[in-house]
Amino acid sequence: MPKDLRSFVTELEAKSPNDIARVTKPISARYEISALLTHLENAKQFPLLYCENVAGGDAPVVINAQASRRLMAIALECEPRDLARKYSERQGKTLAPVEIDNAPVHEVTRTGKDLDLARVPMLAHYDVNAAPYITAGIVVAADPDTGVRNTSYNRLMLAGKRELRIFMAVGRHLGTLHNKLERRNEPLPIAIIIGVHPLFSLGAQAFTPSTEDEYAVIGGMMTEPLRVVKAKTVPILVPADAEMVIEGMILPNIRGIEGPFGEFTGHAVPSDDRPVVEVTAITHRHNYIFQDIHAGYTEHKLMGAVPREAALLKAVRQTVPTVKDVCMPVSGTCRFHAYISIAKRAPAQAKNALCAAFAADMLLKHVVIVDDDIDVFDEERVLWAVANRFQADRGLVVIANAQGSELDPSAGPGGVNAKMGLDATKPLTGFPPELRVPDEVMKRIRLEDFLP
């Protein structure tokens, strides 16, 4: 059976039923699903949420498919703390896609007068949002000169029966492709993929050169070739086992107002002129499942952490080979903070690690380097190391006027910000040891023997 969203839901129900919650009562896509998810977030509960009866829509809605490291670890078949290493391992074993003639995603096809995006159960998350959005849409586009495919998450605002407005981050591959064709006054054909296995999502976010076909990366992540089929109205091969595909063109030299929109930072970004997508077809499975990512909540942050951690681990290791672990915590939106543990071998090695981290990921604002006895996935331990091993006069690095995220609400124009690195490692010699009960006693004295 191909790995798709349905197979992942089935796997969770069989292997980890506490990680999935079905909602059978009627619920509205306008704020009500958001309210339900907010209650779960406040309770620190992050199950995959399957809303079976969404008022006013054609389909059930799945949300939170990657809302915990445990969920992603189930998909990647590893321990949660090993996600970055497993991700890197699979990213390096690409598998070319396999084309088929008939696909589940083409069971229903709508074109021409049958097109109506209002029938798609897009969610309204916040009252600040200008309109309902597609937030779990993976945009596929091919370089017109090389044929190499790019995949990326892009927010898409509903603007009419056949129209969307798209945000593309500066410097990313999709925006570069659009700019290339716009200079020729040509549209960019795209396919918007909705409803996929978490492994597809993780592969689609891989940090790759523009010359690498990302369908092959996705195949490697899934450990099976991605099944693809020709799209109906655009010259693109699309995933055969997706729940839905929206085909269309990013029009050249045409802009429309997009936003405001609540982003991963937990703040709304203002409206601006954005490129326009003209929709040419909608295809989907019978009884399709619509997938959503709730903007600004844990899944939105965490799903991007693993690809970034994997890329950061690889980059810093080239400078400091003794790197142990990397964590981009939810508290830092899984974009702006990184905790990195190293087995320190030279006095200033932590500073080298800081420089390598900032060079590898421009979104990083704050990086903390700790010794390898600190678990970077335990934020309390990281902050303990800062409290006990960091001194600002010798361990602080500040870089002014550096490029950061344009979505950072505290950044200057164009995302220019300041970066701060903290060396929270011990000196190589002369530092007092941490208090410890002898290991032999810890192994011999078991809690259940004394407090049954």
Beta strands, then each sheet from edge to edge (+ up, - down):
strand 1: 20-23
strand 2: 27-28
strand 3: 48-51
strand 4: 54-55
strand 5: 61-63
strand 6: 98-99
strand 7: 108-110
strand 8: 133-134
strand 9: 138-142
strand 10: 149-153
strand 11: 156-160
strand 12: 163-166
strand 13: 188-194
strand 14: 227-230
strand 15: 237-239
strand 16: 244-258
strand 17: 261-262
strand 18: 268-269
strand 19: 272-284
strand 20: 290-292
strand 21: 323-327
strand 22: 337-342
strand 23: 366-371
strand 24: 396-403
strand 25: 416-424
sheet 1: 1+ 3+ 5- 20-
sheet 2: 2+ 4+
sheet 3: 6+ 14+ 15-
sheet 4: 7+ 19- 12+ 11- 8+
sheet 5: 7+ 19- 16+ 13- 9+ 10-
sheet 6: 17+ 18-
sheet 7: 21+ 22- 23- 25- 24+
end
